[in-house]
């Protein structure tokens, strides 16, 4: 299906605004917690506030559902056979 150029421009504008707001919220959560680095807990809080993470849906399940396995494995810690946690947190 063909998409008009003005429609693509509008989608790009809205997407940029969404990501700018998301990043600002994550920064605010980290700053409020007295940290200089954004952590997974900040993402979880953001997605809870947006209604994506609930009692029935965890952040890890969303990561597994929507990201490729190789990217999900970088975000979800697991304990290896050597009793070390991967990826390092």
C-alpha positions as CSV (number, residue, x, y, z in Angstrom):
1,X,0.0,0.0,0.0
2,X,1.3,3.5,-0.8
3,X,1.5,6.1,1.9
4,X,1.4,9.8,1.3
5,X,4.5,11.8,2.1
6,X,2.7,14.1,4.5
7,X,1.3,11.0,6.4
8,X,4.9,9.7,6.8
9,X,6.1,13.1,8.0
10,X,3.3,13.2,10.6
11,X,4.1,9.6,11.8
12,X,7.8,10.5,12.1
13,X,6.9,13.7,14.1
14,X,4.6,11.8,16.5
15,X,7.1,9.0,16.9
16,X,9.9,11.5,17.7
17,X,7.7,13.2,20.3
18,X,6.8,9.8,21.9
19,X,10.5,8.8,22.2
20,X,11.5,12.2,23.5
21,X,8.8,12.0,26.2
22,X,9.7,8.4,27.1
23,X,13.4,9.3,27.5
24,X,12.6,12.3,29.6
25,X,10.4,10.2,31.9
26,X,13.1,7.6,32.3
27,X,15.6,10.3,33.2
28,X,13.2,11.8,35.7
29,X,12.7,8.4,37.4
30,X,16.4,7.8,37.7
31,X,17.0,11.4,39.0
32,X,14.2,11.0,41.5
33,X,15.9,7.9,42.8
34,X,19.2,9.8,43.2
35,X,20.9,7.9,40.3
36,X,22.7,9.1,37.2
37,X,22.0,5.9,35.3
38,X,18.7,4.6,34.0
39,X,18.0,1.0,35.3
40,X,15.5,-1.7,34.4
41,X,13.4,-0.7,37.4
42,X,12.9,2.7,35.7
43,X,11.6,0.9,32.6
44,X,9.3,-1.3,34.6
45,X,7.9,1.7,36.5
46,X,7.3,3.5,33.2
47,X,5.6,0.6,31.6
48,X,3.5,0.0,34.8
49,X,2.3,3.7,34.6
50,X,1.5,3.2,30.9
51,X,-0.5,0.0,31.7
52,X,1.7,-2.4,29.9
53,X,3.1,-4.1,33.0
54,X,0.4,-5.5,35.2
55,X,0.0,-8.3,37.7
56,X,-0.5,-10.7,34.8
57,X,2.1,-9.3,32.4
58,X,5.7,-8.9,33.5
59,X,8.3,-6.7,31.9
60,X,10.3,-9.8,31.1
61,X,7.4,-11.4,29.2
62,X,7.0,-8.2,27.2
63,X,10.7,-8.2,26.3
64,X,10.4,-11.9,25.2
65,X,7.3,-11.2,23.2
66,X,8.4,-8.1,21.3
67,X,12.2,-8.3,21.0
68,X,14.4,-10.7,19.0
69,X,15.9,-13.4,21.2
70,X,19.4,-12.1,20.9
71,X,18.3,-8.7,22.1
72,X,16.1,-10.1,24.9
73,X,19.0,-12.2,26.2
74,X,20.9,-8.9,26.7
75,X,18.2,-7.5,28.9
76,X,17.0,-10.5,31.0
77,X,19.5,-11.8,33.5
78,X,20.0,-15.5,33.8
79,X,22.3,-17.7,36.0
80,X,24.8,-19.7,34.0
81,X,26.3,-23.1,34.8
82,X,29.2,-21.3,36.5
83,X,26.7,-19.6,39.0
84,X,27.4,-16.2,37.5
85,X,24.7,-13.9,36.3
86,X,24.6,-13.0,32.6
87,X,24.4,-10.3,31.4
88,X,26.4,-8.5,34.1
89,X,24.1,-6.0,35.8
